[in-house]
Amino acid sequence: MTLIKSISGIRGTIGGNVGENLTPIDAVKFAAAYGVWLKQQSEKDTYKVVVGRDARISGAMVQNLVMNTLVGLGIHVVDLGLSTTPTVEMAVPMEHADGGIILTASHNPKQWNALKLLNNKGEFLDGVEGAKILEIAESDSMSFADVDSLGKITKNKAYIDLHIIEVLDLELVTVPAIEEARFKVVVDGVNSTGGIAIPLLLERLGVEVVKLYCEPNGQFPHNPEPLKEHLGDLSEAVKKHKADFGIVVDPDVDRLAFMDENGDMFGEEYTLVACADYVLSKTPGNTVSNMSSTRALRDVTEKHGGTYEASAVGEVNVVKLMKKNKVVIGGEGNGGIIYPESHYGRDALVGVALFLSLLAEKGMKVSELRKTYPDYFMSKKKIELTPDLDVDGILVAMENRYKNEQLTTIDGVKIDFSDSWVHLRKSNTEPIIRIYTEAKSQQEADGLADKFIEEIGSIAKG
């Protein structure tokens, strides 16, 4: 089964059977269910939805299906075409729209696509709202508009530029200092829309840009998840061009990772740590990240006199806790920066601008900056799900086995040891169990992950 319905949207592989994969019929059904739900939220004469997509090969097909389904419901559509997830999120309130749909499977390979659904604030729907849409989709009780009441599609290609203007206008983005620093940066846009947006932003900041895989044709040149093992070409390019650092984003530009001047990873977990360090130094306050993120954010937050708290995994969960705790910056350790001064969504453009502002202020190399933060090492492994694997039973067994340790069970099972932790959970976006660990050395982190994979295997065998 490669059609996944979760808090992160409707996600699946293109082709195959209806109800098992993301087929045209499934795309229409879920777009219609979203449109019906949207109209249930308020009684009004007209409704408007913003739609944008990343550059993956199936994007245009899925977008046309989704937009014309909304038109069939009498909903007007603002078509952003090739865009980024944070750009669509910002466009929704700017358009005074009732919602938004982003067509992207984020870091998943090219055969995947997804419908990510937004409310009228440009924020992801919560679990209750998502469940209602799934219920509507399964009920088939949808009524479409008559011929005189069909919606209209309006194209608007301006929003990436508008997004960049919003980023440059942020108080903590020090444009003159960045321009003066005369940075040279290599950008890996994984042949998606980051290849459009990130170079445009950097050029507006006076940065010399070397483009790597910035052609938005959807032919991902490597696994699109921005992890060290996928980024050999970026490492070589940074060294070859004697760049100050490298930038890589995922296909929809909500995840951000840096590479230092030596072609070594800054660490995707440290994207948020560095940006938070800068923001907290100017506007002291609290932070939030998810349970699978590094302890280094807690350390940096406490250094600045703030408090840190962890949420369940999933952007909507992070945002909910951020609002509750009135935080100044938060996000996810996978390179997702959420800066409320801009908007409540992971945004690589905001992350790039804050990071450049920090570097310009510090006047140090990226490798030197990394040494100013606590050293934690993370292992991120996974187990493919099979139909006979009882995930819930395995997690309960783990909970019982480690009941004398510090446990958190709001999202899978997280076990905190004195100088390390392990987090076991079923993925929202792939048919896998994720095993994340963190320790004081890479060897310890990997060893801890392998130990738990072995334990899961023995539990599964009974």
N, C-alpha and C positions, 0 to 999 in steps of 0.2 A: 504494500500500500504506500504510494508516494503522494497522496493528497492529504495534507496536514491542515486541520482546522484548529487554530489555537488563538491565544491572546495576541500573537504577532500577525494575525491575518489568515488568509487562505493561501496556501502555498503548495505547489506540486510540480511534477515534471510534465513537460509538454508532450502530447501524443498519448496513445494508449486508450484505456477504457473509461467511459463516463463513470464518475464517482470514485475512480481509483487513481486517476491522474488529473492534471489540470487541462482538461479538454476545452474546446470552444463552448460546449454546452455548460460545463461547470463555471466558466468565466461569466457567461450570461446569467446563469442562475444566481450566483453570489452577488453580482453587480445589481441585479434586480432586487434581491433581498435587501441590500444596503439602501437602494433608492426608496423602497417601500418603508423601511425603518426610518429613514430620514424624514419622510413626509408625515410619519406618525409623531414626530417630535414637536411639530407646530403646525397649526392651520394657517395657511397663507396662500396668496395667489400664485406666486412664483418661487421656484427653488433653484439654487445654483450650486454646482459642484466643480471644484478644481481637479483636473486630472493631469498627471505627468508621469514620465517613465525614465528608467535608465536605458542604456544602449543595447541591452541583450537582444539577440536575434529575434526572439518571439515577441518583442515589445510592441511593435507597430500593430501586429495582428491582435494581440490581447487588448491593446488600447482602443482600437476601433470597435471591437466587440463590446467593451465596457461602456465607451462613450455613447454608442448608438442604443444600447440597452437603457441608459439613463434618459436619452432623448425620447425613447418609446414610453417612458414613464411621465413625460412632460417636464423633465428637469433640464434646465439650461446647463451647458458644460463650458468651462474655460479650459481650453486645450493648451497646456504648456509645452507639449511635445517632449523633446529630450530635456530632462531636468534632473534635479537631485532631490532626495527625500527632504532635506531641510528647506530647500527652496519651495517645494509644494506646501510644506507646513507653514511657511511664512506667507505664502500667497493667499491661503484660505482667509485669514482675518483681513488682509489688505484688500481682498476682493469682496469682503462682507458676504462670503459664501456660507452655505449651510454645512459644507463638509468638503472632504477631499479624498482622492484615491491615488496612491502611488503604486505603479506597476514595477515591482522589483523583487527579486529574491535575495537582495542584499549580497552576502558573501558566498552564496551557493553557486555551484558551477553553472555553465551556460544552458544546460537542459532544463533548469528550474526557472519558474517565474511565480509571481504572487500578486495578490491584491492586498495592499496595506490600507486600512481604512482610518480616516480622520474625522473628528467632530468639528463643530463650527469655530473652535479655537485653534484649529490646526494641530491638535494633539491626538494621539492614538486612543482608540476606544478602549474602555475597560472591559473586564471579563464579563460583566453582566450585560453590557451592550452587545458585545461580540456574540454571546450566547443567544440573545434575542434575534440577531441577524441569522444565525445558523438555524434557529427554529423556523423563521420565515422561509428560508431557503428550502427546508425539508417539507414545508406545508403545501407548497405550490399554490397558495392562496394569494395570488398577486393580480392586481387590476391595472391595466395599462391605459394610457391616454388615448383619446380619440384623435382623428386626423387633424382637427383644428387646434388641438392643444399640445402638439408635440413640442419638445424642447429644441433649442438651437445650440450649435457648437460655434464658439468664438475662439479663434487662435490668438495666443498672446506669447510672444517670444521674449518679452522684456524682463522676465522675472529673475533670471540669473544675474543680470546687471543690477536690478533693484535690490536683490539679496546682497550683492557685493557692496553697494552703497550703504545699506543698513549696517553691515559689518564695519566698514570704514568709519562710520559715524559713532561707533561705540566709544564711550569715554576712555576706557582703558587701552584702546588700540592707538598706539603712539605712532601715527603715520610719519611725521618728520624724522623721528629717531630711526625708524626702520629704513627710510629712504637714505638717510645719512650713513647707515651701516653697510650699504652696498653689498647685500648678500647675493650669493650665487647658489641656486637650489636645483636639484634634479627632481622632477615630478614623474612618478609612475601612476598613470591614470587608468591602468588595466583595460585600456580601450573601451572605456565607458564615459559617463558624463563628468567624472572628476577631471578628465582630460580637457574638458571645456572650462569648467568653473575655477579650478585651482590655479592654472596658469593666468587666467584673466585677473583673479584677485592679486596674485603675486606681482604681475606687471603694474597694477594700479598702486602697489606699495613700493615700486622702484626696485624690485628684485629681478636679477638676471635669471631667466628660466631656461633650463635644459629639459626638453620634453622627451619622455620615454613612454611608449604605449599610450599616447594621448589621442589616438584616432577613435572616435566613438562609433565603432562598427560592431561591437558585441563579440568580437573574436578574442576572448580573453587569452593573453599570451602565457599565462600561468594560472595556477589555482588562485581564484580571486580573493581568498581570505588573506589579509595582510599580515602573514606570519613569516618569521625569519627564513624557514625552509623554502619559501616560494620566491624569495627576493634576491637571488644571486645576481641577476642582471642589473638591478638597481644598485647593489653594492659595487659592482664593477664600474658602473657609470659615474657614481659619486667620486670614486678614486680617479678615474680617467679624466674627468673634467675638473678635478681639484675643487669640487664644490664644498660649500660650507656645511651642507647636509642634504639629505634626501627626504622626500615626502612620498608616502603611498596611501591611497584611499581604497575603499572597497567600491563595487560598481555603483552604489547609490549615494556615496559620499557622506555617510553618517559615521563612518569609522576612519580613524586617522592614526598613522604610525610614522615615526621618524627614524632616520638612519644617520649616524654621526659622520663626521668628515673622514673617518677611517673606513667607512663602509660597514660599520658594525651597528646592530640594532640598538636604538635608544631604549627599546622595550615598549611594546604597545600599552602595557599597564602603566607606564610612566608618562604617557601623553597627558592623562588626566592629572597625575601628580604634579607635573611641571606647570600646567595651566592653573591648577588650584593654588600652587605656591605663589604664582604671580598675582592672581586675583585676591587671595587672602592677605597679601602684603599691602594691598591698597584698600581693600574693603573687608576687614576682619568679620568672620561669621562662621557658620556651620557648613558641613559638607555631607553628601550622601553618595554612596555607590552601591552596586549590588553585591550579594554575598560571595560571588565568584571573583571579586576584585582584590587587588593587593592591599596588604596592611599598611603600605607606605603612605597611602592617602590619609589614614588615621593619624600616622606619625606627624605628617606635615601639617595637618589641621590643628593638632594639639600644640605644635610648635608655635602656631600663630594665635593660640588661645581659644580656638573654637572646639566644637564637639562634632564627632563623626558617628554616623549610624548607617547600617547596611540594610538594604531592602531585598525582597525577592528579585530574582532575575526577570528581566523584561522592562523595556523602557517605561511603560505605563506605571509599573510598580515603583520605579526609581522616581519618576515625576511626582507621583502621589505623596511619597515620603518627603521629597524636596519641598513641596508646598507646605506640608504639615510642619516641617522643621524650619521653614523660612530660610533655606540655605542660600549662600551666595554663588556657589558653583557645585555641580555634581555630575554624575554620568555613570558610565560603565567602563570597567577596566579593559575592555576590548578596543579602546581607543575612541570611545564615544563621549564627547564633551557636551554637557547641557549647561548653558549659561543663561539664567533667567532674565538678565538685562537685555538679552536678545530675544529668545523664545524658549519654550519648554520642549525642546527636541534636540537629539544628538546632531551636532553640526560641525563637520570637518572644516568648513570655511572659518567659523568663529575660532576653532581650535588653532588653526594655522596663524591667524592674526594675533591671538593672545601669546602664542609661543614665540613668534617673531618679536613681539613687544618685550617679552621677558629677555630674549637673547640680546636685543639691542640695549636694554638697560644694564644687563650683567657684563656685556662686553667680553664674554668668554666663549670658547669653542663648545660645541654640543657635547663632546666627550667629557669636557671639564664640568659642564652643568650636570651631567648625569652623576658624576662622583659626589655631588653635594647632597644627593638623596640616599635614604637608607637602602641597603642592598637586600632585596628579597628575590627569590627565584621561583618561577612557577612552571608547573607541568600541566599541559592540557591534553588529555587523552580521551578516547571514546570507545564505546562498545556498540557495534551494530545490533539493532534490535531484530529478533526473530519472533515469529508468531507464538512460539512456545515459552518465551521468556516472561516471567511474572515480575515486572519491574516493581510494582507496589509491594509485593511480597519480599523482594530483595531489600528494598529500602527499610521496611519494618524490621527485618532480620538484622540489618546493620545498626539500626537504632537500638535494638535490644542488646546487641553485642557490645556497643560502646556507651551504654547508659550511664556509666560512671564518669564519662568525660563531659566537657561543655558542649551541649548539643543545641542546634537550631533546626527546626523542622518546618519553617514556613514555606520552604521551597526545596523539596527533596530532603536530604540529610547533610548538614554541615557539622563536622567534628573539629572543634578547636583544641589543639594541644598547646603546650606552653610556648613552643617556638616554631610551630607549623600548623597547618590546617588541611583538611580535605573536604571537598564538596561534591556530593553525588546527586545527580538530578537527571530527570528525563528532559531532553531538549524540546523547546517550543517550535523549533524550526527544521529539525531533521529527525529521522527515525533512529535515534541513538540515545544511549546513556552517556552523559558527560562526566568525566572524572577529573576535577581540577584540584591541584594541590599547590601549596606554597611552603617554602622552607628557606633556611639560611644558605643553602647551596643548591646548585642544579642537580647534583648527584642525589642529595637527600630528597628533593622534590620528585625526581623521576622514580627513585626507589619507593617512595611512599605511594605514588600512583600505581606502580607495578604490584605492590603488596595488596592494594585494594582491588585491583583487577583480578588478581588471583583469588582473593576472598569472595568476590562476586561470582566468579566461576565455580567455586566449590559450593556456594549456597545454591546456585542455579541447578547444579547436578544433584542436589539433595543429599 
